[in-house]
Amino acid sequence: MSIRDLIEGKKAWRAHMARVKALPQDYQIVYKEIQKYLFKVGPVELTEMTDLLSGIVDLFEEGAAVGKGVLEVTGRDVATFCDDLIEGSKTYADIFKESVDQEVAKAMKKATDKDH
């Protein structure tokens, strides 16, 4: 990644966050919680995450423009809203589950090999 790419990425992120700050307060609060949630369990691919967050801001801008409350847009269960958005994407949670399964399989194989 070149310095130019880093600078452009930073400019794009600042523009994105300016859009978030222009949203009504309730939308900003929910966006920040969604962002935290997605950074913990969300898609592994950065481009997917960027597109996803941008799409959420688009959705929130539309909801705010027609006077909807943020929970009318997301539903009361915001975590489920997030899970639905990332369904089918490889997530950090998937990677963690795979590593746990691999470690258990290795440990079970060792235990089985010892017994024989």
Secondary structure, DSSP 4 states (H G I P E B T S, - for coil): --HHHHHHHHHHHHHHHHHHHTS-HHHHHHHHHHHHHHHHHSBSSHHHHHHHHHHHHHHHHHHHHTT--HHHHH-S-HHHHHHHHHTTS-BHHHHHHHHHHHHHHHHHHHHHHHH-
